[in-house]
């Protein structure tokens, strides 16, 4: 009887979890990336030898995108997705930093890097790449603006 109760509870939980996700897969991806980047940023804060400026900038850009996509109707599912992704990524980072098994550490590190690489494709900011060369362009008001070279290429 106990296993039947466990099965029923698991089924109810799975159905509830599926309903909590938003309909838009891009929205789920962005919300997950915000959660992952938050976990990565906090992990970097714990290990003072790792720079956080690029992670913080990428997270800020991702939050801007998420804010534009979030409505009153999907706000709960967005927050749920963010929290779940943050917890999952924090678990990977903990495993990568503190596991006693070298294979497990390498696997967790590779998984976290792979997840962050997916997020970096959305904002055009690579996590491990050095700062890109900046160039200035002037607009009609002759103000100088600094523009990312990739943004200029996409615009052309």
N, C-alpha and C positions, 0 to 999 in steps of 0.2 A: 504494500500500500504506500510505503514511503517513497519508493521509486516512481510510482504513478503520480504522486503529489509533486515531486521534483520535476517530472516531465511536463506536467500541466503548468506549473509556475514558470518554467523555462520558456514554454510556448507563449504564454501570456506576455512575458517580458520581451521576447523577440518581436511579437506583433506590436507592442507598445513602442519599442525602439524604432521600428520601421516607420511608424506614424509620426514620430518626432522629427524625422528628417524632412527637410524642405523639398519641394518638388523640383527645384532647379539644381542640376548637378554642378553648375559653375558656382552657384552660391554656396553649396556644400564644400566645394574645393577651396574657395576663398576663406570661408569660416574655419575650415580645418587648418589652412595655412596660418591664419592669425593665431590659432591655438598653438601650433608647432613653433612658430617664431617666438611666441611668449615664453614657452618652455625653454627654448634655446637661449633666449636673452637672460632668463633667470639662471640658467646653468652657467652661462658666461660670467654672471655676477658672482657666483660662488667660487669660480676659479679665476682669480684676478689676473692671471697671465693671458687671458684671451680677450681680444678687443670686442667691444659690443656696439660700436658706433654704426657699423654697416648693418648689423642685425636690427638695431633700433630703427634705423632709417627704413629698411625694407618692411618692418612691421608697421611703421607709421603709414607707409604707402598702401599696404594691404588693408589696414584699418579704414583708410579713406575709401577704398573700393568697396569694402564690406558695408560701410555706412551708406553708401549710395544704393546698394542692393537690398538693404534691410528695410522691411516695412513693419507696420504694427502686427500684421497677420503672421509673419514668419519670424518675428524676433525671438520667440521661445526656442524654436528649432535651431536657429542660428547660434544662440547662446549654448544650447545643448551640444551642438557639433563642435563649437570652440573648446568647451570644457573637455569633451571626450578626446579630442585631438591633443590638447595640452597634456592631459594625463598620460596618454599613450606615448607621446614623444618624451615626456619626462621620465617615463619608465625605461625607454630605450637609452636615454642619456645616462641614467643611473646604472643601468646594466653595462654600458660601455665604459663607464668610469670606475666602477667598483666590483665588477665580477671577478671571480677567482679563475675562471676558465678563459684562456686567451682566445679560443675560437668564438666563444660567446661574446666576448668584448668586441672582437673584429666584426662579427655579424651585426651587432647592435649599432656600432659606429657606421657601418656601411648602410644599414637601413635608415638611420637618422639622416645621413648625408643624402641618400636617394630621395627621401621625403622633402628635404629642404631644397633640393635641386628642382623638384617639380614646382615648388612654390616660387622659385626665382624666375621661372619662365613666364609667370604672370606679370611680374613687375619689371622685367628686363634688367634686374640687378642680380648679378652673379654673386654668390656668397663667398666663394674662395678666390675669385679673380681680384687682382689689384684694381685700385681706382682707375677708371677709364680716363683717357685724355679728355680734357674739357676744351671746348672751343666757344668763341663768342660770336654772336650774330647781332645785328642791329635791326630793329623793326622801324616802322614809319616814324615813330617819335624819337628816333636816334638814341634811345636808351640801350645800354649794353645788357645783354642777357647771356647767362651761361646755360648751354644746352648739352645734354648728353648726346654723343655722336650717334648712338643707335636710334634715338628719337628723331634726329634729323634724317637718317636714312629711311626710317619708316614713313616719315612725312613726305619724302620725295616719292 
